[in-house]
């Protein structure tokens, strides 16, 4: 590292937060340690426009506004205010005037809040030449614009998974396993984990044990420290088509596992298996909720769509209805059961609804499925889990490589965050599904295109 680079890195910093960071984590401005945090006035204006509504971004906006109000108390926000409990850290609201020779609005266009935020950062750079001014944003394009204006810019790193290619998969294949152990597992259905001559993980985990041509699938139960033999189980007339699906079904039916994540590409059966397992256990739960976050096309609010609330929502929930319809088709020769499935919907034994519609509710004795969980932030995931009441089971399904939410990616989305951070907990199980089962044509698209 050069002398000038060392000098710059040792400087005290001023972090300028963009609106996208606040909407990702409303506690963000507490995460910059002893450095100063500047909030451009335009960020407050954007948050003011977003504070009303049931979406998560509305809750994040309200949460940040309350934090700012509490932290400032009776002080003026135009002056630096010390963070409570953080030595040396301060924050203030900054204007976008005095950009100096470089004016982002003249370069990129006037009237856009992003360009005013850039000018606010440029103004701080002129005002505090002894400090390193860094724009923090989840918006890649805004970061690139900042760098083109000789401004340092970086992503908000809190909550990001560092190496997504090595993300926990929930399963391990072991070879040359003693035949005696495999016979015992098949005969007794379980065996002490210490009979497996390998270092086991700290949490629940699936193992594929192999000895020559013989294979046994097992689940390591952290609480009992036992290896449990897994036989493929049919759930509500849906049979696993491969060993990965059999492992997923085992977790879904395990009453001791309260939190499950199923990650995999399209067509691997994530949502279908979760719904089928929920229906199989319907007598154990008061209700079944199947939800997903609504990510409108072109990021336009669904309020712009024609029709009543149901008409606006149905297109986004169609994949879930398709899974339920597929399950119903498995009972083509049983009209009584088909009628029962319709009855589950009409009596709200199973509720299919957007995630925003259940905000604030306590989930007691609910089998709760969150589809497309990769479109949630870590804070949203935490909020959902914190709503769990007694005897509730929560399942998150999704594909971390297929994200529709602006400012999220495979490293920063809530599903990756949960998989990485919950993997050692005794109430949690995870499985990554790799093999597509939708069709050979669908597999071609996933594998080659």
C-alpha positions in Angstrom: 0.0 0.0 0.0 1.4 3.4 -1.0 1.9 6.2 1.6 -1.0 8.2 0.2 -3.3 5.2 0.3 -2.3 4.5 3.9 -2.9 8.1 4.8 -6.4 8.0 3.2 -7.4 4.8 4.9 -6.4 6.2 8.3 -8.5 9.3 7.9 -11.7 9.6 9.8 -14.6 9.2 7.4 -17.9 10.8 6.6 -20.4 8.3 5.2 -23.2 9.7 3.1 -26.2 7.4 3.1 -28.5 7.0 0.1 -32.2 6.2 0.5 -31.6 2.6 -0.8 -29.5 1.9 2.3 -32.2 3.1 4.7 -34.9 1.0 2.9 -32.6 -2.0 3.2 -31.8 -1.5 6.9 -33.3 1.4 8.9 -30.7 0.8 11.6 -27.9 1.4 9.1 -26.6 4.7 10.5 -25.7 2.9 13.8 -23.3 0.6 11.9 -20.4 3.0 11.0 -18.6 2.9 14.4 -16.7 6.1 15.3 -17.2 7.7 11.9 -19.6 10.5 11.0 -22.8 9.8 9.0 -24.5 12.4 6.8 -28.1 12.1 5.6 -28.9 14.3 2.6 -32.1 16.2 3.0 -33.4 14.5 -0.2 -33.3 11.2 1.6 -35.7 12.5 4.3 -38.0 13.8 1.5 -38.0 10.4 -0.2 -38.7 8.6 3.1 -41.5 11.0 3.8 -43.2 9.9 0.5 -42.7 6.2 1.4 -43.8 6.2 5.1 -47.4 5.3 4.4 -48.4 1.7 3.4 -48.0 -1.9 4.4 -44.9 -2.8 2.3 -41.7 -3.5 4.1 -40.1 -0.4 2.6 -42.9 1.7 4.2 -42.0 0.2 7.6 -38.3 0.8 7.1 -39.0 4.4 6.2 -41.1 4.9 9.4 -38.5 3.1 11.5 -35.7 5.4 10.3 -37.8 8.5 10.8 -38.5 7.5 14.4 -34.8 6.7 15.0 -33.8 10.1 13.7 -36.4 11.8 15.9 -35.3 10.0 19.0 -31.6 10.5 18.4 -31.9 14.2 17.7 -34.3 15.0 20.6 -34.4 18.8 20.8 -31.1 19.4 18.9 -30.9 20.9 15.4 -30.3 18.3 12.7 -28.3 20.8 10.7 -25.6 20.4 13.4 -23.5 17.4 14.1 -25.1 15.2 16.8 -23.2 12.6 18.7 -24.5 9.0 18.5 -25.6 7.6 21.9 -23.2 4.9 23.1 -20.9 5.2 20.1 -17.6 6.9 20.9 -16.7 9.6 18.4 -19.6 8.9 16.0 -21.9 11.8 14.9 -24.7 12.4 12.4 -26.4 15.3 10.7 -28.7 16.2 7.8 -26.9 17.9 4.9 -28.1 20.1 2.1 -27.0 19.8 -1.6 -25.6 23.4 -2.1 -22.0 24.5 -2.7 -21.0 21.6 -5.0 -17.9 23.6 -6.2 -16.6 23.2 -9.7 -18.2 19.8 -10.1 -22.0 20.0 -10.2 -23.7 16.6 -10.6 -27.0 18.2 -11.7 -25.3 20.0 -14.5 -23.5 16.9 -15.6 -26.2 14.3 -15.2 -29.4 16.4 -15.3 -31.4 18.6 -13.0 -34.3 17.7 -10.8 -33.4 14.1 -9.9 -32.8 13.4 -6.2 -29.9 11.1 -6.9 -27.9 13.9 -8.4 -28.8 16.2 -5.5 -27.5 13.5 -3.1 -24.2 13.4 -5.2 -23.9 17.2 -4.8 -24.5 16.9 -1.0 -21.5 14.5 -0.9 -19.4 16.7 -3.1 -20.2 19.7 -0.8 -19.0 17.7 2.2 -15.8 16.8 0.4 -15.1 20.5 -0.1 -16.0 21.4 3.4 -14.0 18.7 5.1 -10.9 18.1 3.0 -9.2 16.4 6.0 -11.8 13.6 5.9 -12.6 10.8 3.5 -16.1 11.3 2.2 -17.8 8.0 1.1 -21.2 7.6 -0.6 -22.9 4.4 0.6 -25.6 3.1 -1.7 -27.3 -0.1 -2.8 -27.7 1.5 -6.2 -24.8 0.3 -8.5 -25.4 3.1 -11.0 -25.4 5.8 -8.4 -22.1 4.4 -7.1 -20.6 4.5 -10.6 -21.7 8.1 -11.1 -20.1 9.0 -7.7 -16.8 7.4 -8.7 -16.9 9.3 -12.1 -17.1 12.5 -10.1 -14.0 11.6 -8.0 -16.1 10.5 -5.0 -15.5 7.4 -3.1 -18.5 5.0 -3.1 -19.3 1.6 -1.7 -22.1 -0.9 -1.1 -23.7 -1.3 2.3 -21.9 -4.4 3.5 -23.8 -5.2 6.7 -25.8 -8.5 6.3 -23.9 -9.6 3.1 -22.7 -13.1 2.7 -19.0 -12.9 1.8 -18.7 -16.0 -0.5 -22.0 -17.0 -1.9 -20.4 -19.8 -4.0 -19.6 -21.6 -0.7 -23.0 -20.9 0.8 -24.2 -23.7 3.1 -26.1 -26.4 1.2 -27.3 -28.5 4.1 -26.1 -31.8 2.6 -22.8 -33.7 2.5 -21.8 -36.9 0.7 -19.5 -39.3 2.6 -17.9 -42.3 0.9 -16.4 -45.5 2.3 -18.8 -45.6 5.2 -18.6 -48.8 7.2 -21.2 -51.3 5.9 -22.1 -52.3 9.5 -23.3 -48.7 10.2 -25.4 -48.6 7.0 -27.0 -51.9 7.9 -27.8 -50.7 11.4 -29.4 -47.5 10.1 -31.6 -49.5 7.7 -32.6 -52.0 10.4 -33.1 -49.7 13.4 -33.8 -46.5 11.6 -31.2 -44.6 13.7 -27.7 -44.8 15.1 -25.5 -42.8 17.4 -23.7 -40.1 15.5 -20.4 -41.0 17.0 -20.4 -44.2 15.0 -19.8 -42.1 11.9 -16.0 -41.7 11.8 -16.0 -38.0 10.7 -16.3 -34.6 12.3 -20.0 -33.6 12.2 -21.2 -30.0 11.9 -22.6 -28.0 14.8 -26.2 -28.0 13.5 -28.8 -30.3 11.9 -27.4 -31.7 8.6 -28.2 -34.2 5.9 -25.7 -36.8 4.9 -25.6 -39.2 1.9 -23.6 -42.2 3.1 -22.1 -44.4 0.4 -20.3 -47.8 0.4 -19.6 -49.0 -3.1 -23.0 -49.2 -4.7 -25.0 -48.9 -1.5 -26.4 -45.6 -0.4 -28.2 -44.5 2.7 -29.6 -41.0 3.3 -29.6 -39.8 6.9 -30.4 -36.7 9.0 -28.0 -35.7 11.8 -30.3 -34.5 14.6 -28.3 -32.0 16.7 -30.5 -32.3 19.8 -30.4 -36.1 20.1 -27.0 -36.5 18.4 -28.5 -39.3 16.4 -28.3 -40.2 12.7 -31.9 -40.8 11.5 -32.4 -43.0 8.4 -34.5 -41.2 5.7 -36.9 -43.2 3.5 -38.7 -41.3 0.7 -42.2 -40.3 2.0 -45.2 -39.3 -0.1 -47.0 -36.2 1.0 -50.5 -35.5 -0.1 -50.0 -37.7 -3.2 -46.7 -36.0 -4.1 -43.8 -38.4 -4.1 -40.2 -37.2 -4.1 -38.6 -37.6 -7.5 -35.0 -37.6 -6.3 -33.0 -37.9 -3.1 -32.8 -34.2 -2.5 -36.5 -33.9 -2.5 -36.7 -36.8 -0.1 -34.4 -34.9 2.3 -36.6 -31.8 1.9 -39.7 -33.7 2.8 -38.1 -35.2 5.8 -37.3 -31.7 7.2 -40.8 -30.5 6.3 -42.4 -33.3 8.3 -40.0 -33.2 11.2 -41.9 -31.7 14.2 -38.7 -30.8 16.0 -37.5 -28.5 13.1 -39.4 -25.2 13.3 -37.4 -23.2 10.7 -36.6 -24.5 7.2 -35.0 -22.9 4.1 -35.2 -24.6 0.7 -33.0 -23.0 -1.9 -32.8 -24.0 -5.6 -33.3 -23.0 -9.2 -36.7 -23.0 -10.8 -38.4 -26.4 -11.3 -36.7 -28.2 -8.4 -40.0 -28.5 -6.5 -39.4 -26.1 -3.6 -42.9 -24.6 -3.3 -44.8 -27.7 -4.4 -43.2 -29.9 -1.7 -43.7 -27.2 1.0 -47.4 -26.9 0.2 -47.9 -30.7 -0.1 -46.2 -31.2 3.3 -48.3 -28.4 4.8 -51.5 -30.1 3.6 -50.3 -33.5 4.9 -49.9 -32.0 8.4 -53.0 -29.8 8.2 -54.5 -31.3 11.4 -51.4 -30.3 13.4 -51.8 -26.6 12.5 -54.6 -24.1 12.9 -54.0 -22.6 9.4 -51.6 -22.8 6.4 -50.3 -19.5 5.1 -48.6 -19.4 1.7 -47.2 -16.0 0.9 -44.7 -14.2 -1.3 -43.5 -10.6 -1.6 -45.1 -8.7 -4.5 -42.4 -7.3 -6.8 -44.3 -5.3 -9.5 -42.9 -5.2 -13.0 -41.0 -2.0 -13.7 -41.2 -1.3 -10.0 -44.7 0.2 -10.3 -47.0 -0.1 -7.4 -49.9 -2.6 -7.9 -52.3 0.3 -7.1 -51.8 1.4 -10.8 -53.3 -1.9 -12.0 -57.0 -2.0 -12.9 -59.6 -3.8 -10.9 -60.2 -4.6 -7.2 -57.6 -5.8 -4.7 -58.0 -9.4 -5.7 -57.6 -8.7 -9.4 -54.5 -6.7 -8.7 -52.9 -9.5 -6.5 -53.9 -12.7 -8.4 -51.3 -12.4 -11.2 -48.5 -12.3 -8.6 -49.8 -15.2 -6.6 -50.5 -17.4 -9.8 -47.4 -19.7 -9.3 -48.7 -20.7 -5.8 -52.2 -21.4 -7.2 -50.5 -23.4 -9.9 -48.9 -25.6 -7.3 -52.1 -26.1 -5.5 -53.9 -27.0 -8.7 -51.2 -29.5 -9.5 -51.7 -31.2 -6.1 -55.4 -31.3 -6.8 -54.8 -33.0 -10.1 -53.1 -35.8 -8.3 -56.6 -36.7 -7.0 -58.2 -36.9 -10.5 -59.9 -40.2 -9.5 -61.0 -38.9 -6.1 -63.6 -36.1 -6.5 -64.2 -36.1 -2.7 -60.6 -35.2 -2.0 -60.7 -32.6 -4.8 -63.7 -31.0 -3.1 -61.9 -31.1 0.2 -59.0 -29.1 -1.3 -61.4 -26.5 -2.6 -63.0 -26.4 0.9 -59.6 -25.8 2.5 -59.4 -22.6 0.4 -63.0 -21.5 0.9 -62.8 -22.0 4.7 -59.3 -20.4 4.9 -57.7 -23.5 6.2 -55.1 -22.6 3.6 -54.6 -18.9 2.9 -52.7 -17.7 -0.2 -51.9 -14.0 0.2 -49.2 -11.4 -0.4 -46.7 -11.1 2.4 -47.6 -7.4 3.1 -51.1 -8.4 4.0 -50.0 -10.3 7.1 -47.7 -7.6 8.5 -48.0 -7.2 12.2 -49.9 -10.4 12.9 -48.7 -13.0 15.5 -48.4 -16.4 13.8 -49.6 -19.0 16.3 -49.9 -22.6 15.3 -49.4 -21.7 11.7 -47.6 -23.6 8.9 -46.1 -20.5 7.3 -44.6 -20.7 3.8 -42.8 -17.7 2.3 -42.1 -18.2 -1.4 -39.6 -16.2 -3.4 -37.8 -15.3 -0.1 -34.7 -14.2 -2.1 -36.6 -11.0 -2.7 -36.6 -10.1 1.0 -34.0 -8.1 2.9 -32.3 -9.6 6.0 -34.4 -7.3 8.2 -37.6 -8.5 6.6 -36.6 -12.1 7.2 -35.9 -11.3 10.9 -39.2 -9.5 11.2 -41.2 -12.5 9.8 -39.4 -15.0 12.1 -40.0 -12.7 15.1 -43.8 -13.0 14.5 -43.7 -16.7 15.1 -45.9 -17.8 18.0 -46.2 -21.2 19.7 -46.2 -24.3 17.5 -45.6 -22.4 14.3 -43.4 -23.7 11.5 -41.8 -21.3 9.0 -40.5 -22.3 5.6 -38.6 -20.0 3.3 -38.2 -21.1 -0.3 -36.3 -19.3 -3.1 -33.5 -19.1 -5.7 -30.8 -16.7 -4.6 -29.6 -16.3 -8.2 -33.0 -15.1 -9.4 -33.7 -11.8 -7.7 -36.3 -9.2 -8.8 -35.9 -6.6 -6.0 -33.8 -3.6 -6.8 -30.6 -3.2 -4.7 -30.6 -6.9 -3.6 -28.2 -9.5 -5.0 -27.1 -13.1 -4.2 -24.9 -11.9 -1.4 -27.2 -9.3 0.3 -30.7 -10.9 0.1 -32.4 -12.2 3.2 -32.5 -15.8 2.2 -28.7 -16.1 1.8 -28.3 -14.2 5.1 -30.6 -16.6 6.9 -29.0 -19.7 5.5 -25.5 -18.5 6.5 -26.5 -17.4 10.0 -29.0 -20.1 11.2 -27.1 -23.2 10.0 -25.9 -24.2 13.5 -29.2 -23.8 15.3 -31.0 -26.9 16.6 -34.5 -25.7 15.4 -33.2 -25.1 11.8 -32.7 -27.2 8.7 -31.7 -26.4 5.2 -31.5 -28.2 1.9 -30.3 -26.9 -1.5 -32.1 -28.6 -4.4 -30.0 -28.9 -7.5 -31.9 -31.3 -9.8 -34.7 -29.8 -11.8 -37.9 -31.9 -12.1 -40.2 -29.7 -14.2 -39.1 -31.0 -17.6 -36.1 -31.8 -19.7 -36.8 -28.6 -21.6 -36.8 -26.5 -18.4 -33.5 -28.2 -17.3 -32.0 -27.2 -20.7 -32.8 -23.6 -20.0 -31.4 -23.7 -16.5 -28.2 -25.6 -17.4 -27.3 -24.1 -20.8 -28.8 -20.6 -21.2 
